[in-house]
Amino acid sequence: MKKRIVIALGGNALGNNLTEQMTSVKKTVKVIADLIEQGHEVIISHGNGPQVGMIQLAMSELVRSNPQYPVIPLSVCVAMSQSYIGYDLQNALREELLDRGMNKPVASVITQVEVDPEDPAFLNPTKPIGSFVSEEEARRLEREKGYRMIEDAGRGYRRVVASPKPKSIVEIETIQALVEAGQVVIAGGGGGIPVLCENHHLKGASAVIDKDFATEKLAELLNADYLVILTAVEHVAVRFGKPDQKDLDCLTVKEAKQYCADGEFAPGSMLPKVQAAIQFASSAPGRNALITLLEKAKEGIEGRTGTRIVS
């Protein structure tokens, strides 16, 4: 049965740098093409954590060595990451579809997402961006650039920035029109470009919106049947990493909320994915969310693996 599916691609689908990305998307688009070949409408969003950090670091070094250049705002760095990730994704997916005999247009939409200037997230930066660095390097960046650095899941230190919740998607009518015209749309990349609405003016905000919450908002506004959050594990688990770890197959919204309240999911990792899934499954009857591995997306939608969150 044909479904409208909005997919959030995690970092494992894109790699950590340009070389890895060009390799990773070749595998990623095969999974997406499988769903399109089955007749589903597919809308794609993606993360940009390593990429936006890399771009901002490069821009900062440019300004440091050439003071005549203006500082590049974080919102512009998000826009740059949307463009070059979308460029790789749309070309790879178009090629894969043509190889399968499907002449289906694929388009990336530079997407702005409105946030609330009073969102408390601006006072408490928590969103990791950029590459992992040593503690010594983290302290240097704090001293020299004023970055806020945190230890991230035992893998090293990363910069954190504000991560406000999405209020609305500015280009939603454009995205809707492309979907209704039968095109495959890549939108809301990196959580969207965070903007503040000042009368008719949209002003970029120094923040990175969590891509799972932005993708959930996109799925809601497009009246999707499925929100699919693809990550590095096949199932959501409780007591993760412990001898009695338990993988979860299907959760009601009530059960998922209780696990969140019990602190079962890491704030910078699985928690926002589960919270976004809860929000989508709660938004209207019949909507389902799925969290699973990239390679298992098709099986997950068929109910054969992954963790489903249902109302």
N, C-alpha and C positions, 0 to 999 in steps of 0.2 A: 504494500500500500504506500502510495506516494506521501512523503512527509516534507515539511519545511524544517530544515535542520540548520541551526546556527552553531558553528564550531569555534571553540577557543583553542588555538594552538599554543602549547607550552614551549619553553625554551629548548627542550629536547628535539623539537621539530625544526628548529632553525639553526642550531649550533651557536657558538660563542663569538665567532668572528666571520668576516666576509668569506674566507675560504671554506670554513666549515658550513656556512649557510648555503653556499652554492651546491655543496654535496648533499646536505640534509634535505633541502627542498625537493630534490629528485625522488627521494623515498616518500616524503610527506605527500606529494601530489598524487601518488599512486593510490593511497588510501582515500583521498578526497574523490578522485576519479571513479573509484569503485562505487561510491555512494551515488554520484551523478549518473553513472551507468545503470544503476538500479531504478532511476527515474526520480530520485529525490531532488528537491530544491535545496541548494547548499549555499550558505553565506559564511564567510570565513573571517575570523578575527585572529589576532596573534599578539604575543608579548614582544617586548623590546628591551628588557632589562640590560643585558650585556651591550646591546647595540647603542642605546641612547647614552649609556655611560661612556662608551668608546668615543662617540661623536662629541660629547661635551668635553672630554679630556683633550681631544684633538683641537677643538675650538679654543680651549683655554690656553693650550700651548702656543697656538697661533697668535693670540692676543699678547701673551707674555713676551714673545720674541718680536712682535710687531705692534707696539702700543698704539699705533695710529688706527688700528682696527677696533671697532666697538665690541663689547662683550656680547656673546650670542646667548639670548635667553634660553632657559631649559625648554620652554614651549616650542621654540624653533627647532631645537635638537630633536624633540619628539616628532615634529613634522618631517624632518630629514629622515628619521628612522622609518616612519611610515612609507615614505617614498621608495627608499632603496630596498626595504624588505618586500613591499608590494610589487616592485619591479621584478625581483627574482621569482616570487611566488606566481604572479600572473603569467609570466613567460613560461615557466616550467609546467604549470597546469594546462595552459593552452596547448603546449607541445604534446603533453600526455594525452589530452582529449583528442587531438588530431590523429595521433598514433592509433587511437582506438576507433577512428572513423566518426568522431563527434565534432562537428564544426560549431562549437558553442562559445560565444564571446565571454571573455573574462576581463573584469575591470577593477582597478583599485580606486577607492574614493578617499581623498584626503579628508579626514573626519575630525571635526571639532566637537568636544563634549563640554557642555556647560557644567560648572561646579559652583558651589555656594561660597562666597568670600568669607562667610562666618563659620565654615566647616571647621570643627576643632582639630582636624588633621593638620591644618596649617601650623598649629602650635606644638604638634608632636610628630615629627617626621619618622616614618616607619618603613617606607617602601625601598627595598634594596635595588640599586642600579649599578651597572658597571661590573668590572671583573673582580674576582677575589684577590686580595693582597695579604701580605704578612702583617702581623701586629706592628712591626717597626715601620712599614710603609704607611699603614693606617694612621699612626701617630704623626708622621711627617705631613700627610695630607691634611690632617686636622690643624696642625700648626701653620702650614704655608697657605692653604686654600680656604680654611674655615669650614671644611666639610664635617658633617657628623658621620662617624664611622661606627659600625657595630659588628660584633662577631656573628656570623650567619651559619647556623646549623652545623657547627664544627668543621666547616670547609674553608674558613679564613674570614677576613674582614671585608666588608663592602660599605660603600656610601649609602646613606638612607636620605630620602627626601619626602616631602609631604605627599600623602596619598588620599585626597578628598574623594567622596563618593560622587558618582555621576548623577546629575539632575535631568538632563535631556541631551539628545543628540541633534546637533544643528542641521546636519545634512540628511536627516531621516527620510524626507520626501524624495530626495534624489536616489537614495539607496532603495527605497520601496519601488520607485518607478523602474529601476534597472532589474530588480528581482521579478517584478510583474512582467517585464519584457523578456524573461527567460534567460537573463544573463547570470553568470556566476560573479558574485560581488565579494571583494575583499574590503572590509571597512572596520573602522574603530581600532586600527592597529596601535599596539602599545597602550591600549586603554583610551585612545583618542587624544587629541591635542587639548589640554585643559584650558578652558577660557572662562572669563568672567564677563557677564553681560552688563554693560553700562549704557542704558538706553538702546540705541541701535548699534553701538560699538561693541565688538568682541575683543577683549584684551587677554592676551596669553597669561597664564598663571604659572608660577614657579613650582611645578608639581608633576608627578606622574600618577595617573589614575590606574588602579589595579585592573588589569585586562579582563579578569574574570567578572568583576562587577560591571565593567563597561559592556562586555559581551552579553551579560544577562540583560542589561537595559536594552541593547540592540535586539535581542531575541524577543523580549516583551513587546517592544514597539512594532516589530515585524509580525507579531502574532504567530510565532514559530510553534511547532509541535514539540520540538526537542532542542534542548540546550546540551551540547556535548563539550565537555571540558577534557581535553587530552593532556596527559601529564606523564610522569616517568614511572608510574606504578599501575598495575592492572586493576587493583581494587583499593578503595579507601579501607583503612584498617583502624581498629582500636587497639590500645596497648602496643602501638607500633614499635618494632624493634626489640620487643621483650619475648621471652620464651613462650608466653601465652598469647601472642599476637593473634587477633581474629580478623580475617577479611570479611567485609560486609558486601552482600549481594544486592539487597533491596532494603531501603529505609523509607519509612513515612516521614513527612515533614516533622511531625512531633518527635519521633525517635532521633532524627538528625539534630534537632534543636537541643535535645537533652544531652547528646554526646558532646555538642559544642559547649554547653554549660558546664559539663564535667571536665573540660579541659583536655579532651582526647586528641585534639588536632593542633598542630604547631601553627602559631599565629602568622609566621612568614612563609608558610608552605601550604599545608592542606586546608587550614581553617578558611581562608577566603574562598577557596573552591567550593567547599561544602556550604558556606553561607550564600554564595551566589546561586548554587543549585537549589537551596531552600527557597530563596526569594523567587526564582523562576517557577518552581513547582507550586508555590503558593499563589501565584499571580492570576491563575485562571484554571477552571476545571479541565482535566485531560492533558495538562502540560507535564512533561517528564524531563528530568535532567539525568545526565549520565556522566560519570567520571571514570576514565579508564586510560589505558595505554593507547598511543597513536595507532599502533599496528592492530589493535583490537576494536577499533571504532565500529566496523561493520558488524562484528559479532555482538558487540554491546548493544547496538540499536535493535538487533534481532533478539535481545534478551538472554544471550548465551554467556555473557561475561560482564565484567565491570561492576560498578556500584550505581544503582539507579535510585534516585530520590523522587518519590511520588507523593501527591497530595493525599 
